[in-house]
Amino acid sequence: MVTIGLDLTHWPGHLAGQHLDARLTAEDGYTAEREYSIASAPGEPVAITVERLVPLRSILRHPPPRSG
């Protein structure tokens, strides 16, 4: 597990329990979206905790199967 700090401009702040949607777009237009829980306390800089890191190229080329 790793915690990543984010430097977000115009961030109004967050409340406990909120999440962050991260959307990535490949050069060919394919997009991948993931939801992350915010691991930092309200009033602190935004940080998310990621269970495992995979190369962005891998996410965009081989997206996980969609549920539902």
N, CA, C and O atoms as CSV, one atom per row, in Angstrom:
chain,resi,resn,atom,element,x,y,z
A,1,MET,N,N,0.839,-1.158,0.000
A,1,MET,CA,C,0.000,0.000,0.000
A,1,MET,C,C,0.895,1.235,0.000
A,1,MET,O,O,1.950,1.245,0.633
A,2,VAL,N,N,0.472,2.264,-0.705
A,2,VAL,CA,C,1.231,3.505,-0.765
A,2,VAL,C,C,0.257,4.677,-0.675
A,2,VAL,O,O,-0.866,4.602,-1.173
A,3,THR,N,N,0.698,5.752,-0.038
A,3,THR,CA,C,-0.116,6.966,0.037
A,3,THR,C,C,0.493,7.999,-0.884
A,3,THR,O,O,1.698,8.245,-0.848
A,4,ILE,N,N,-0.348,8.607,-1.713
A,4,ILE,CA,C,0.096,9.598,-2.684
A,4,ILE,C,C,-0.521,10.943,-2.325
A,4,ILE,O,O,-1.739,11.061,-2.195
A,5,GLY,N,N,0.322,11.950,-2.166
A,5,GLY,CA,C,-0.164,13.306,-1.910
A,5,GLY,C,C,-0.467,13.995,-3.228
A,5,GLY,O,O,0.270,13.834,-4.201
A,6,LEU,N,N,-1.552,14.765,-3.266
A,6,LEU,CA,C,-1.945,15.467,-4.485
A,6,LEU,C,C,-1.922,16.967,-4.258
A,6,LEU,O,O,-2.357,17.448,-3.212
A,7,ASP,N,N,-1.422,17.697,-5.221
A,7,ASP,CA,C,-1.419,19.152,-5.168
A,7,ASP,C,C,-2.513,19.629,-6.114
A,7,ASP,O,O,-2.277,19.772,-7.314
A,8,LEU,N,N,-3.702,19.876,-5.586
A,8,LEU,CA,C,-4.860,20.221,-6.407
A,8,LEU,C,C,-5.149,21.712,-6.321
A,8,LEU,O,O,-5.332,22.255,-5.231
A,9,THR,N,N,-5.189,22.367,-7.466
A,9,THR,CA,C,-5.534,23.781,-7.465
A,9,THR,C,C,-7.042,23.928,-7.330
A,9,THR,O,O,-7.800,23.092,-7.821
A,10,HIS,N,N,-7.462,24.965,-6.680
A,10,HIS,CA,C,-8.889,25.271,-6.489
A,10,HIS,C,C,-9.626,24.194,-5.704
A,10,HIS,O,O,-10.831,24.023,-5.889
A,11,TRP,N,N,-8.933,23.465,-4.833
A,11,TRP,CA,C,-9.583,22.424,-4.017
A,11,TRP,C,C,-10.301,23.108,-2.856
A,11,TRP,O,O,-9.657,23.780,-2.051
A,12,PRO,N,N,-11.610,22.951,-2.756
A,12,PRO,CA,C,-12.355,23.635,-1.692
A,12,PRO,C,C,-12.239,22.961,-0.326
A,12,PRO,O,O,-12.743,23.485,0.668
A,13,GLY,N,N,-11.592,21.828,-0.272
A,13,GLY,CA,C,-11.482,21.069,0.966
A,13,GLY,C,C,-12.384,19.847,0.897
A,13,GLY,O,O,-13.170,19.700,-0.039
A,14,HIS,N,N,-12.272,18.986,1.875
A,14,HIS,CA,C,-13.079,17.767,1.875
A,14,HIS,C,C,-13.550,17.456,3.282
A,14,HIS,O,O,-13.042,17.993,4.267
A,15,LEU,N,N,-14.528,16.581,3.346
A,15,LEU,CA,C,-15.066,16.112,4.615
A,15,LEU,C,C,-14.660,14.657,4.803
A,15,LEU,O,O,-14.291,13.980,3.843
A,16,ALA,N,N,-14.728,14.183,6.022
A,16,ALA,CA,C,-14.421,12.783,6.294
A,16,ALA,C,C,-15.341,11.883,5.482
A,16,ALA,O,O,-16.542,12.136,5.389
A,17,GLY,N,N,-14.775,10.829,4.894
A,17,GLY,CA,C,-15.564,9.864,4.138
A,17,GLY,C,C,-15.733,10.184,2.665
A,17,GLY,O,O,-16.289,9.371,1.927
A,18,GLN,N,N,-15.274,11.339,2.215
A,18,GLN,CA,C,-15.411,11.660,0.796
A,18,GLN,C,C,-14.417,10.872,-0.031
A,18,GLN,O,O,-13.438,10.337,0.490
A,19,HIS,N,N,-14.683,10.807,-1.347
A,19,HIS,CA,C,-13.793,10.098,-2.260
A,19,HIS,C,C,-13.431,11.013,-3.418
A,19,HIS,O,O,-13.998,12.094,-3.586
A,20,LEU,N,N,-12.482,10.556,-4.206
A,20,LEU,CA,C,-11.974,11.311,-5.341
A,20,LEU,C,C,-12.020,10.409,-6.564
A,20,LEU,O,O,-11.537,9.278,-6.514
A,21,ASP,N,N,-12.595,10.893,-7.665
A,21,ASP,CA,C,-12.600,10.148,-8.915
A,21,ASP,C,C,-11.421,10.614,-9.760
A,21,ASP,O,O,-11.272,11.807,-10.023
A,22,ALA,N,N,-10.585,9.672,-10.184
A,22,ALA,CA,C,-9.450,9.987,-11.049
A,22,ALA,C,C,-9.752,9.447,-12.438
A,22,ALA,O,O,-10.062,8.266,-12.599
A,23,ARG,N,N,-9.660,10.305,-13.433
A,23,ARG,CA,C,-9.951,9.930,-14.809
A,23,ARG,C,C,-8.679,10.121,-15.638
A,23,ARG,O,O,-8.095,11.205,-15.652
A,24,LEU,N,N,-8.261,9.068,-16.321
A,24,LEU,CA,C,-7.057,9.091,-17.155
A,24,LEU,C,C,-7.470,8.895,-18.607
A,24,LEU,O,O,-8.363,8.099,-18.897
A,25,THR,N,N,-6.829,9.612,-19.514
A,25,THR,CA,C,-7.157,9.504,-20.932
A,25,THR,C,C,-5.898,9.177,-21.729
A,25,THR,O,O,-4.883,9.863,-21.610
A,26,ALA,N,N,-5.970,8.127,-22.541
A,26,ALA,CA,C,-4.849,7.723,-23.389
A,26,ALA,C,C,-4.843,8.556,-24.668
A,26,ALA,O,O,-5.833,9.206,-25.003
A,27,GLU,N,N,-3.732,8.528,-25.364
A,27,GLU,CA,C,-3.614,9.286,-26.607
A,27,GLU,C,C,-4.655,8.872,-27.642
A,27,GLU,O,O,-5.073,9.690,-28.461
A,28,ASP,N,N,-5.082,7.590,-27.610
A,28,ASP,CA,C,-6.071,7.134,-28.590
A,28,ASP,C,C,-7.508,7.451,-28.166
A,28,ASP,O,O,-8.454,7.084,-28.864
A,29,GLY,N,N,-7.679,8.136,-27.018
A,29,GLY,CA,C,-8.999,8.542,-26.565
A,29,GLY,C,C,-9.634,7.634,-25.530
A,29,GLY,O,O,-10.649,7.997,-24.936
A,30,TYR,N,N,-9.057,6.451,-25.298
A,30,TYR,CA,C,-9.609,5.551,-24.283
A,30,TYR,C,C,-9.460,6.196,-22.910
A,30,TYR,O,O,-8.417,6.777,-22.611
A,31,THR,N,N,-10.488,6.102,-22.077
A,31,THR,CA,C,-10.396,6.643,-20.729
A,31,THR,C,C,-10.608,5.543,-19.699
A,31,THR,O,O,-11.348,4.587,-19.929
A,32,ALA,N,N,-9.955,5.695,-18.580
A,32,ALA,CA,C,-10.121,4.798,-17.437
A,32,ALA,C,C,-10.428,5.671,-16.240
A,32,ALA,O,O,-9.829,6.734,-16.071
A,33,GLU,N,N,-11.352,5.233,-15.412
A,33,GLU,CA,C,-11.716,5.996,-14.222
A,33,GLU,C,C,-11.658,5.092,-13.000
A,33,GLU,O,O,-12.124,3.953,-13.035
A,34,ARG,N,N,-11.086,5.607,-11.924
A,34,ARG,CA,C,-11.000,4.873,-10.672
A,34,ARG,C,C,-11.468,5.784,-9.547
A,34,ARG,O,O,-11.329,7.004,-9.630
A,35,GLU,N,N,-12.019,5.194,-8.503
A,35,GLU,CA,C,-12.474,5.937,-7.332
A,35,GLU,C,C,-11.531,5.633,-6.173
A,35,GLU,O,O,-11.215,4.472,-5.913
A,36,TYR,N,N,-11.081,6.678,-5.478
A,36,TYR,CA,C,-10.170,6.521,-4.354
A,36,TYR,C,C,-10.735,7.211,-3.128
A,36,TYR,O,O,-11.286,8.307,-3.231
A,37,SER,N,N,-10.606,6.589,-1.978
A,37,SER,CA,C,-10.977,7.227,-0.724
A,37,SER,C,C,-9.879,8.209,-0.345
A,37,SER,O,O,-8.695,7.930,-0.535
A,38,ILE,N,N,-10.272,9.353,0.187
A,38,ILE,CA,C,-9.292,10.336,0.642
A,38,ILE,C,C,-8.788,9.887,2.005
A,38,ILE,O,O,-9.569,9.670,2.932
A,39,ALA,N,N,-7.475,9.752,2.112
A,39,ALA,CA,C,-6.867,9.203,3.323
A,39,ALA,C,C,-6.452,10.288,4.317
A,39,ALA,O,O,-6.069,9.970,5.443
A,40,SER,N,N,-6.519,11.550,3.927
A,40,SER,CA,C,-6.095,12.628,4.821
A,40,SER,C,C,-7.297,13.200,5.577
A,40,SER,O,O,-8.437,13.115,5.121
A,41,ALA,N,N,-7.013,13.775,6.730
A,41,ALA,CA,C,-8.058,14.374,7.550
A,41,ALA,C,C,-8.530,15.692,6.920
A,41,ALA,O,O,-7.761,16.352,6.221
A,42,PRO,N,N,-9.787,16.075,7.164
A,42,PRO,CA,C,-10.255,17.373,6.691
A,42,PRO,C,C,-9.320,18.484,7.164
A,42,PRO,O,O,-8.858,18.476,8.305
A,43,GLY,N,N,-9.050,19.426,6.288
A,43,GLY,CA,C,-8.139,20.523,6.597
A,43,GLY,C,C,-6.684,20.227,6.286
A,43,GLY,O,O,-5.855,21.137,6.305
A,44,GLU,N,N,-6.352,18.974,5.999
A,44,GLU,CA,C,-4.990,18.576,5.644
A,44,GLU,C,C,-4.875,18.481,4.130
A,44,GLU,O,O,-5.898,18.375,3.454
A,45,PRO,N,N,-3.647,18.516,3.562
A,45,PRO,CA,C,-3.493,18.315,2.114
A,45,PRO,C,C,-4.097,16.977,1.695
A,45,PRO,O,O,-4.095,16.019,2.467
A,46,VAL,N,N,-4.605,16.919,0.482
A,46,VAL,CA,C,-5.275,15.719,-0.015
A,46,VAL,C,C,-4.264,14.611,-0.266
A,46,VAL,O,O,-3.233,14.827,-0.903
A,47,ALA,N,N,-4.570,13.424,0.240
A,47,ALA,CA,C,-3.758,12.237,0.005
A,47,ALA,C,C,-4.702,11.072,-0.231
A,47,ALA,O,O,-5.747,10.970,0.413
A,48,ILE,N,N,-4.334,10.194,-1.152
A,48,ILE,CA,C,-5.113,8.982,-1.393
A,48,ILE,C,C,-4.227,7.785,-1.116
A,48,ILE,O,O,-3.007,7.861,-1.267
A,49,THR,N,N,-4.828,6.691,-0.715
A,49,THR,CA,C,-4.085,5.462,-0.465
A,49,THR,C,C,-4.412,4.472,-1.573
A,49,THR,O,O,-5.579,4.208,-1.860
A,50,VAL,N,N,-3.376,3.932,-2.186
A,50,VAL,CA,C,-3.512,3.003,-3.299
A,50,VAL,C,C,-2.948,1.665,-2.853
A,50,VAL,O,O,-1.840,1.596,-2.319
A,51,GLU,N,N,-3.724,0.584,-3.077
A,51,GLU,CA,C,-3.276,-0.735,-2.648
A,51,GLU,C,C,-2.101,-1.237,-3.466
A,51,GLU,O,O,-1.189,-1.856,-2.918
A,52,ARG,N,N,-2.107,-0.984,-4.754
A,52,ARG,CA,C,-0.974,-1.400,-5.581
A,52,ARG,C,C,-0.859,-0.436,-6.746
A,52,ARG,O,O,-1.860,0.060,-7.264
A,53,LEU,N,N,0.344,-0.186,-7.138
A,53,LEU,CA,C,0.594,0.689,-8.271
A,53,LEU,C,C,0.848,-0.151,-9.511
A,53,LEU,O,O,1.603,-1.122,-9.466
A,54,VAL,N,N,0.226,0.218,-10.604
A,54,VAL,CA,C,0.483,-0.433,-11.884
A,54,VAL,C,C,0.813,0.667,-12.875
A,54,VAL,O,O,0.341,1.794,-12.723
A,55,PRO,N,N,1.603,0.368,-13.874
A,55,PRO,CA,C,1.931,1.390,-14.862
A,55,PRO,C,C,0.670,1.914,-15.539
A,55,PRO,O,O,-0.230,1.144,-15.874
A,56,LEU,N,N,0.610,3.226,-15.736
A,56,LEU,CA,C,-0.534,3.848,-16.407
A,56,LEU,C,C,-0.793,3.181,-17.745
A,56,LEU,O,O,-1.947,2.953,-18.110
A,57,ARG,N,N,0.249,2.868,-18.471
A,57,ARG,CA,C,0.108,2.218,-19.767
A,57,ARG,C,C,-0.656,0.902,-19.630
A,57,ARG,O,O,-1.462,0.557,-20.494
A,58,SER,N,N,-0.403,0.167,-18.542
A,58,SER,CA,C,-1.083,-1.096,-18.310
A,58,SER,C,C,-2.567,-0.881,-18.043
A,58,SER,O,O,-3.395,-1.645,-18.541
A,59,ILE,N,N,-2.918,0.132,-17.276
A,59,ILE,CA,C,-4.329,0.423,-16.987
A,59,ILE,C,C,-5.066,0.784,-18.267
A,59,ILE,O,O,-6.181,0.316,-18.498
A,60,LEU,N,N,-4.455,1.603,-19.089
A,60,LEU,CA,C,-5.136,2.088,-20.290
A,60,LEU,C,C,-5.228,1.013,-21.373
A,60,LEU,O,O,-6.168,1.021,-22.168
A,61,ARG,N,N,-4.277,0.101,-21.414
A,61,ARG,CA,C,-4.316,-0.965,-22.421
A,61,ARG,C,C,-5.153,-2.156,-21.991
A,61,ARG,O,O,-5.755,-2.832,-22.826
A,62,HIS,N,N,-5.193,-2.416,-20.679
A,62,HIS,CA,C,-5.887,-3.594,-20.170
A,62,HIS,C,C,-6.778,-3.201,-19.005
A,62,HIS,O,O,-6.457,-3.516,-17.859
A,63,PRO,N,N,-7.886,-2.525,-19.264
A,63,PRO,CA,C,-8.747,-2.109,-18.159
A,63,PRO,C,C,-9.376,-3.316,-17.477
A,63,PRO,O,O,-9.616,-4.337,-18.122
A,64,PRO,N,N,-9.642,-3.211,-16.188
A,64,PRO,CA,C,-10.293,-4.330,-15.504
A,64,PRO,C,C,-11.708,-4.510,-16.046
A,64,PRO,O,O,-12.289,-3.554,-16.559
A,65,PRO,N,N,-12.273,-5.709,-15.947
A,65,PRO,CA,C,-13.647,-5.915,-16.429
A,65,PRO,C,C,-14.615,-5.050,-15.643
A,65,PRO,O,O,-14.460,-4.859,-14.437
A,66,ARG,N,N,-15.612,-4.532,-16.340
A,66,ARG,CA,C,-16.628,-3.707,-15.677
A,66,ARG,C,C,-17.639,-4.595,-14.984
A,66,ARG,O,O,-18.072,-5.611,-15.528
A,67,SER,N,N,-18.010,-4.199,-13.776
A,67,SER,CA,C,-19.015,-4.982,-13.058
A,67,SER,C,C,-20.395,-4.404,-13.329
A,67,SER,O,O,-20.541,-3.215,-13.615
A,68,GLY,N,N,-21.401,-5.260,-13.235
A,68,GLY,CA,C,-22.773,-4.784,-13.375
A,68,GLY,C,C,-23.196,-4.857,-14.752
A,68,GLY,O,O,-24.330,-4.497,-15.068
